[in-house]
Amino acid sequence: MVRVDFQREKVIEAAGEDQTLLEISRAAGIPHVAACGGNARCSTCRVVVVDHLENVEPRTPAEQQLAKRKGFDDNIRLACQTKVCGPVTVRRLVIDEEDMRMIQSDRSPNATGKDRRLAILFSDIRNFTPFAESHLPYDVIHILGRYFRKMGGPVLEHGGYIDKYMGDGIMAIFGLSREDPADACLDAVSAGLGMLAALDDLNHYLKRQFDTTFRIGIGIHVGPVIIGEMGHPEKMQFTAIGDPVNIASRIESATKEFGASLLVSEDVCKLIGERIEVGRRKQVNLKGKTGSHQLTEVLGLAPEQST
């Protein structure tokens, strides 16, 4: 007998190990969807293995092919192909007709969420509102376009993904093609320093044309996030969500009080502290977060990183 816990539905003592999860669930009366008839030609029967992944048999060739195309993590399995050799806890991912429509409309390998430890960068222009209020709309859009072009260069140069623009703010993700979070952090810091250098060039233009200059704040944090495509089917966007994203945003906001241009979290410093030149350190309270957080000012890369 094999114990299969379909989370929030039913615990089943299956008769043997030669049954698939789909066969086990349907025999127990669970309305498990399998639009293709259980032939690994769709992903509507997929489940997430919540516990005891070690008791799940390896993927069949058919499941391997579909999983690769969909970009499934190891714990996302097709119930029609999956057999177990010991107790396991799973959760169905397609429960009702709306779930079914969403799954059937998925065409991207990023439609399934994945856990990754990534570096998140937020930047924002200081006191941009007075500039926007005192200039023509054309000038505001023109300058923002020039600013985003300048700031986006270092992000892309260092392997970052520009997640979104929020007014005059930027959110970027680092580490999507990296295995080591330390490399992701170094890429993010390098991009941040590049953004500050690019701002100097932009400020020459702004001073000449508008008799003003910009200052920006940059905050960087690293941690486990969920990445994937989210949104309305007609407007999907790849993004990252999770508390590290919120913390990175709060760190960026803290640059105002700190009086620094580039701040990183303690977690970032633990990974790359010896690879960067740092300035002041300070314990601060981040808005909406409990306890104090140590933030560190970054002045540049360590000499061996700059060569």
KOLFI-792377 format. One line per 3 residues: number of its first residue (from 1); for each residue x, y, z of C-alpha. Coordinates in steps of 0.25 Angstrom, whole numbers. Layout:
N
NUM	X,Y,Z ~ ...
***
This chain:
307
1	0,0,0 ~ 5,14,-3 ~ -1,26,4
4	-4,38,-5 ~ -8,51,2 ~ -16,60,-8
7	-14,73,0 ~ -27,79,4 ~ -35,68,-3
10	-33,53,2 ~ -23,44,8 ~ -22,31,0
13	-17,17,3 ~ -14,13,-12 ~ -14,-2,-15
16	0,-3,-22 ~ 12,4,-27 ~ 8,2,-42
19	-3,12,-42 ~ -1,27,-47 ~ -5,38,-38
22	-16,41,-48 ~ -21,27,-47 ~ -20,27,-31
25	-28,40,-30 ~ -39,37,-40 ~ -41,23,-33
28	-43,30,-20 ~ -54,39,-26 ~ -45,52,-28
31	-50,59,-41 ~ -35,60,-46 ~ -35,67,-59
34	-27,62,-71 ~ -31,68,-84 ~ -23,60,-93
37	-28,47,-87 ~ -15,44,-79 ~ -5,43,-90
40	5,54,-86 ~ 0,63,-98 ~ -5,74,-88
43	-2,79,-74 ~ -16,80,-68 ~ -14,68,-59
46	-1,74,-53 ~ 2,74,-38 ~ 12,80,-29
49	19,71,-20 ~ 18,77,-6 ~ 26,67,2
52	34,54,0 ~ 39,57,-15 ~ 49,46,-12
55	38,36,-13 ~ 34,40,-27 ~ 38,32,-39
58	47,39,-50 ~ 39,45,-61 ~ 36,37,-73
61	41,41,-87 ~ 28,47,-90 ~ 27,55,-78
64	42,60,-79 ~ 38,65,-93 ~ 26,73,-88
67	33,78,-75 ~ 45,83,-83 ~ 36,91,-92
70	28,97,-81 ~ 40,100,-72 ~ 34,91,-60
73	43,91,-47 ~ 46,77,-42 ~ 34,77,-32
76	23,80,-43 ~ 19,66,-49 ~ 9,61,-59
79	-1,52,-51 ~ -4,43,-63 ~ 11,39,-64
82	16,40,-49 ~ 17,27,-40 ~ 21,27,-26
85	29,17,-17 ~ 26,23,-4 ~ 17,33,4
88	16,46,-3 ~ 8,59,-2 ~ 3,66,-15
91	-6,77,-18 ~ -15,78,-31 ~ -12,91,-39
94	-24,91,-48 ~ -37,91,-39 ~ -48,97,-47
97	-52,102,-61 ~ -45,115,-60 ~ -32,108,-56
100	-34,99,-68 ~ -35,111,-78 ~ -23,117,-72
103	-15,105,-73 ~ -19,103,-87 ~ -15,117,-91
106	-1,116,-86 ~ 9,116,-97 ~ 21,121,-90
109	31,113,-81 ~ 30,124,-71 ~ 16,122,-68
112	19,113,-57 ~ 25,120,-45 ~ 39,116,-40
115	46,119,-27 ~ 60,126,-29 ~ 70,133,-21
118	72,146,-28 ~ 77,160,-26 ~ 67,171,-28
121	70,186,-31 ~ 61,198,-29 ~ 65,212,-34
124	57,225,-33 ~ 60,240,-36 ~ 60,249,-24
127	50,261,-25 ~ 46,258,-39 ~ 31,263,-36
130	36,278,-36 ~ 43,276,-49 ~ 31,270,-56
133	21,281,-50 ~ 30,292,-55 ~ 33,287,-70
136	24,284,-82 ~ 19,270,-83 ~ 27,268,-96
139	40,272,-88 ~ 36,262,-77 ~ 34,250,-86
142	47,254,-94 ~ 55,255,-82 ~ 50,242,-76
145	52,235,-89 ~ 67,239,-89 ~ 68,236,-74
148	63,222,-76 ~ 72,219,-88 ~ 84,224,-80
151	80,215,-67 ~ 76,203,-75 ~ 89,202,-82
154	97,197,-69 ~ 86,188,-65 ~ 86,181,-78
157	101,181,-79 ~ 102,174,-66 ~ 92,163,-69
160	80,169,-62 ~ 66,168,-66 ~ 58,182,-66
163	45,177,-59 ~ 37,190,-59 ~ 37,205,-59
166	29,212,-49 ~ 28,226,-52 ~ 42,231,-51
169	46,218,-44 ~ 52,205,-49 ~ 52,191,-44
172	62,181,-49 ~ 65,166,-46 ~ 79,160,-46
175	83,145,-46 ~ 73,139,-56 ~ 85,133,-64
178	94,131,-51 ~ 95,119,-42 ~ 102,127,-31
181	94,138,-24 ~ 108,145,-21 ~ 110,147,-35
184	96,152,-37 ~ 99,162,-25 ~ 112,167,-32
187	105,169,-45 ~ 94,177,-38 ~ 104,186,-31
190	112,187,-44 ~ 100,192,-51 ~ 96,201,-40
193	110,208,-40 ~ 109,208,-55 ~ 96,215,-54
196	102,226,-45 ~ 113,228,-55 ~ 103,229,-66
199	95,240,-58 ~ 107,249,-58 ~ 107,249,-73
202	92,252,-73 ~ 93,263,-63 ~ 103,271,-72
205	91,271,-83 ~ 81,274,-72 ~ 89,286,-67
208	92,291,-81 ~ 77,290,-86 ~ 69,291,-73
211	78,297,-63 ~ 76,286,-53 ~ 82,272,-49
214	76,259,-44 ~ 80,251,-32 ~ 76,236,-31
217	75,226,-20 ~ 78,211,-22 ~ 75,200,-13
220	79,185,-15 ~ 75,173,-7 ~ 76,158,-10
223	67,146,-6 ~ 57,136,-10 ~ 46,141,-20
226	36,134,-29 ~ 38,137,-43 ~ 28,135,-55
229	18,142,-65 ~ 6,148,-58 ~ -5,157,-62
232	-17,157,-71 ~ -16,147,-83 ~ -15,159,-92
235	-4,166,-84 ~ 5,156,-77 ~ 18,161,-71
238	30,153,-66 ~ 33,158,-52 ~ 38,154,-38
241	29,155,-25 ~ 33,152,-11 ~ 38,159,2
244	52,162,-4 ~ 45,171,-15 ~ 38,179,-4
247	51,180,4 ~ 59,185,-8 ~ 49,196,-10
250	49,200,4 ~ 65,200,4 ~ 64,210,-8
253	54,219,-1 ~ 64,219,11 ~ 75,225,2
256	68,238,5 ~ 69,238,20 ~ 83,231,19
259	88,242,9 ~ 94,232,0 ~ 93,228,-14
262	95,213,-14 ~ 91,204,-2 ~ 91,189,-1
265	86,180,10 ~ 93,172,20 ~ 90,159,12
268	97,165,0 ~ 109,169,8 ~ 111,155,13
271	112,150,-1 ~ 121,160,-7 ~ 126,169,4
274	140,166,0 ~ 138,170,-14 ~ 133,184,-12
277	138,197,-6 ~ 128,201,5 ~ 126,214,13
280	116,216,24 ~ 108,206,31 ~ 95,208,38
283	84,201,45 ~ 71,206,40 ~ 56,203,41
286	50,200,28 ~ 36,205,26 ~ 26,193,28
289	37,184,33 ~ 39,179,47 ~ 53,181,54
292	65,189,49 ~ 73,185,37 ~ 87,188,34
295	90,196,21 ~ 103,198,15 ~ 107,209,6
298	115,204,-7 ~ 126,214,-12 ~ 131,205,-23
301	137,191,-27 ~ 149,185,-20 ~ 161,188,-28
304	163,173,-33 ~ 148,174,-38 ~ 150,187,-46
307	162,181,-55
***
